[in-house]
Amino acid sequence: MRCRRPGEPTVNTRVRVAAYIAVSAVYILGILLWGLTMPESAYGVDYSMKLMAPGAGLIFGTDFMGRDMLCRCVKGLSTSVSIAALAAGVSSAIALAVGIAAAVLGGKADSFINWCIDLCMGIPHLIL
């Protein structure tokens, strides 16, 4: 049996990380699909059902206009996850382009890019 080197991840760690990624992907995909494929009638106004308490049919109940709160929450969550995924994708593309530019151009371009990164890192996150 081979000894594990210090800092080397174990098989359990790799399996656990893969499981976390898979579960997160399924969760996010489910939220996006449910929010995007929900019919308009599912969260429409129905005054006859206003202010109903949570129960078996309506897990979150209804609001003052009779709209199903679960559908409204999922629709809002779907929008939030979509915007977050778009922001993460755009920022990753920008970071990839800047990283490639720093690596390829080198010299003064690399120094300037590092200066810009240091400038942003020096600003407190709350203000940024």
C-alpha positions, 0 to 999 in steps of 0.5 A: 500500500502506497503512503499518502503524501502530505497535502495530497487529497484522499479518495474520500475527499475526491468522491465527496467533492464530486458528490457536492458538485453533482448535487449542487448542479442538479439543485441549480438546474432544477431551480432554473428549469422549474422557474423557467418552465412554470406556466403564467397561470401558476402564479396569477391573481386569484382573489378567491384564494387570498391569504390562505394558510400554508397546507398540503396543496399550498406549501407556502400559502397565498398572498393578499392577491391569491398568488401561490407564494411557492411559485413566486419564490421559485420564480424569484430564485430562478431569476437570482440564480440566472443572474448570478450564473451570468455574472460568474460567466462574464467575470470568468471570461474577463479574467481569462482574457486578462490572464492570457493577455498578461501571460502572452504580452508580458513585461509592462502589460503584465506589470500594469495588469498586476497593478490594476489587480493590486489596486482592486485588492486594496479597496475594502470589499464593502466599498467595492 
